[in-house]
């Protein structure tokens, strides 16, 4: 019963989400111990700039692999590698752009 309610909640979030980030990223990451902001920080540490972070995210979403993940081996061994994201290039770009805008630190520090 609880599983059915959870699945209904996730489905309703996906159906009624306002944008690609909310539809395709947020629901899957709710169950993980590291939030999307924490993962963003990992990408920023490894790739450092907007262009390289976005390119790395696009590549990883299309071709997920342990060898290119920025997550720790312990995290990957525990939670595995994500499934390939099967959405259009336009939706993927929108999701990544929104993700960048939500968590970027550039221009937010005084």
HELIX and SHEET records of a PDB file:
HELIX    1   1 UNK A    2  UNK A   16  1                                  15    
HELIX    2   2 UNK A   20  UNK A   21  1                                   2    
HELIX    3   3 UNK A   22  UNK A   26  3                                   5    
HELIX    4   4 UNK A   27  UNK A   29  1                                   3    
HELIX    5   5 UNK A   36  UNK A   47  1                                  12    
HELIX    6   6 UNK A   50  UNK A   62  1                                  13    
HELIX    7   7 UNK A   73  UNK A   79  1                                   7    
HELIX    8   8 UNK A   89  UNK A  103  1                                  15    
END                                                                             
